[in-house]
Amino acid sequence: MLLLSEHQFLADSAEDYCRRLFTVEYCERRSRQNAAFPEALENLLAGTPVDYLFSFLSPVIVPRHALERVRQGGINFHPGPPEWPGVGCASMALYSGDASFGVTAHRMEPRVDSGEIYDVRRFPILSQDDCEAVFRRAIEHCLIQFYAILPMCARQEMPPPTNLRWARRAITRREFEEWLVLPDDASRDELEKRIRAAKHPRLPGPFQWRKGEKVDLGRIG
């Protein structure tokens, strides 16, 4: 079983590689706003033996009863390091002044980004990097990580766990969306810091209320 994002190149590459190693009974691509568990996958899991479920940059949240039907287990490829589970991880790393970022392969659990960690790959954050640059490199590293992990699974071997732990509980989408809205009395330094961390050409935000109107700072500089 394979859950993917709608990013065409990465999803095509991941799907092609997975099909070379496994018989893929189910594959679905989702936009970042659609986290609902697919009914078709629910029905398939109820009657089809499944060894692995791979979630590659997919927003879908897999419930406990579905994970329990996967014989070997589910593996998620998270575009963030253990310091930043959940949503908005690249923005939070930039805002916090982290020197590096990374990606994490981990066992899927009902609670998002909380399972046993199998692999972490890191890269430096450069002084000129913005949210788009950091996240783009992260998803590219996720594909490299995917290529490294799946051959082990094809040999019916789950990746060995590391001694790494998640640093905190996962940031929810609601929490991240609240963080994107600055108070109207935010300082100039805070505005610049938040814009660098969150501005993305294809995504809205950050925002600020000005004279009763919610202004998208990412679109005005």
N, C-alpha and C positions, 0 to 999 in steps of 0.2 A: 504494500500500500504506500502511496506517495502523495504527499500534500505539498503544493508548491505556491510560490507567489505568482503574480501576473507579469513579473519582469521577464520579457520574452527570451532574451539571450541566456540568462542564467537558468531559467526554467527549462528551456530547450536542452541546454547542456546537461543539467542534472537529470532530466528525464531520459535522455539518450544513454547516459552512462549507467543509470540504474537498470534500464532494460537490457543492457549488455550483460549484466551480472545476475539479474533476477527475472522471474516471471512476475510481471506487475499486474495484479488483478484490478487495481483501481488507481486512478491518477486524477487529481483535480487542482486547478489553479484558481486562486482567489485574490481579490483586491484587498488592500490593507484594512478596509473598513468592514470586511465581512468575516467575522470570527465564528459564526455559527457552525456547529458540527453538521456535516452533510447527511441528510437522511439516507441517501443512496449508500454511503459508507456504513452507516448504522445497520442497514439491512444486509449488506454483504458480510459484515463481521459476524452477524448472527448465524450465518449458515456456511461460511467458508473458512477453512483453517488458514491462519495467517501467521507467518513467522516474524515479520518485521513491519513496522510502520515508521516511515521516514518523513519528517516534517522539515522542509528546506525553505526557510524564509516565509513560511506560511503563517497567516494570522489565526488560523483555525485553532480553537481551544478544544482539546480532546478530553471527554469525560472519563472518569475512573472506570466505569463499566466497560467502555470500549477498549481502554488500555489493557484491562484484565483479560481480554480475548486475544491479545497478541502474544504468541507463545514465547518468542525470544525477548520482545520488548520494543518500545518505541524510542527513537532517537531524534532529538530536535537539534537543528543547527541555528544557533542564536547569533545575530550579528552584533554582539557586544561581549565584553569580558565579564568574569564573575563579579566584578565590582558594580556592574550595571545591568542587572536583570530587568526584564520588562520593556516598556515602551519608552521611546525618546532617549535611548542610551547614548547615542553619539552626541546629542545636545547636552546631556548632563555631564559627560566627560569633558567637553569643551568648556562648559560653564564653570566646572570645578577646577580647571587648569591642569588636567591630567597630562602627563608627558607621553603617555602611550594609550593605545586602544587595542582591541582584539576581538576574537570570535570564540564561541564556546560550543562544543558538542556535548550534549548531556542526555541522560535518560529522561524520558518524558514521564511526568507525574501529573496528577490532577491539578495541583497548584502550579501555575505557570513559572518556568525558569527556576525550579527548585530541586530538580533531580540530580542524582550522582553525576559528577563531571568526568567525562572521558578524555577531553582534549581541549587545550586553549592555545591559540596562536595570536601573537601580538605584533604590533607595528608602531612606529613612533608617530606622534601627532606633531606636525610641523607648525611653525609660527604663523604661516600664512593660511593654514587650513581653516575651512569653514565646515558647517554641518554637512553639506553635500559631499565635499572631498573626503571627509572621514568616513561617512556612511558608504560611499562608493567603494572605497578600499576595503571596508569591512565585508561587504557582500561578495567581493571578489575573493577575499580570503576564505569566506564560507564555502565557496565552490571548491577551492583547493582542499579544504578540510573534508568536504564531502567525498572527493576523489580518494582521500587517504583512508577514510573510515570504512567505506562500503566494501572493499575487498575482504576485510576481516569478517564482516557479517556474511559475505558470500561463502566463507569457509565455515559458517555456523559458529563463529566465535564473536561474542560480544566484546567490544573494546575494553581493555583493562581500565579500571577506575584510577583516577589520580587522587592525591590527598588534598586537592583544592576544594574550597567551599565558597558558596555564594555569600557575598558580603552583606546582603540585606534582602528583604522581600522585594518582589518584582513591583516596579512602578506601573500602575494601571493607566489605561488611556485617559480616564477622567482626571487622574492626578496630573498627568502630563499636560492635558489641555488647560487645567487651572494654572499650572506653572507658566504657560505661554502668555498669560494675561498679566501685564505689569500694573502696579498701582499708578495712579495719575501723578503722584509726587515722586516718582522714581528719578534718581539722579542721572545726569548725562552719562557718567561712567557705567551705571547699571544698564542703561538703555543700550549702550554700545556692546557691553558684555553679553547681554541677552540676545541681541540681534546676531552677533557672530555665532552664538551657540545654536540658534534656532532657525535662522533664515535659510530657506531652501527654495530654489526656483520653481519647483513643482508642488510645494506644500504651503499652506497658509501659516501666518504667524511669524514672529510673536506679535501680540496685540497690546494696545493701551487704550483705556477710555479717555477720550478728549471731548469735553463739552457735551457729554452724554452720548457720544458716538464711539463705537468700537473701531479703532483704526488699526489696519494691518501694517505694522512697521516694516515687515519684510518686503513690502511692495513700494515703500516710499524712501527706503534707505536707512 
